C-alpha cells in the first residue's frame, strides 16, 4: 500500500541514521510542524536542534513544509542553516523533486520524515524516496480531536 511508510517509529530519535547512511541515503527531508518543532511554535526543541546539527555532517538536510505562512517559514529559515521550504503542496512531490535536483541527489538516496501519512508519507512514496512516519513531537499535549484524527490515519496504513 502506498500510504504504508518504510519505517513507522515513535520519534525522530528512533531513526537509525547510521543504518540509513550505510544503505546509501544522502538526504533527509523533514516535515516542519509537529515533526521537528511544535506546530506553529517557530522554535526547535534543543534536542531536535542538536540532532539536525549532527545530521548536516553526513547528509543534505532540508525542511519541506506545507505551511503557507511566509513570515513563519522565513522565521524558521532564519534560525536554520539548511533550506526551509514552505508552500510545498504535499502530497505532490514536485517541490521535493526540484530541491533534490538542485543538490544533485536522487530520490532513491533520500528519506522523507514526517508525522502525517496522507501528506508526508504519500509525498515521499510518490517521490520514490524511503519514508519514515513518526508520531507528533507534541503528541502528549495535543488536543483530543487531533489525536483522534492521527489514530484514524494510522489505522489506514495498517491495512
Buried (B, 14 or more C-beta within 10 A) or exposed (E): EEBBBBBBBEEBEEBEBEEBBEEEBBBBBBBBBBBBBBBEBBEBBEEBBEBBEEBEEBBBBBBBBBBEBEEBBEBBBEEBEBBBBBEBEBBBBEBBBEBBEEEEBEBEBBBBBBBBBEBBBBBBBBBBBBBBBBBBBBBEEBEEEBBEEBEEBBEEBEE
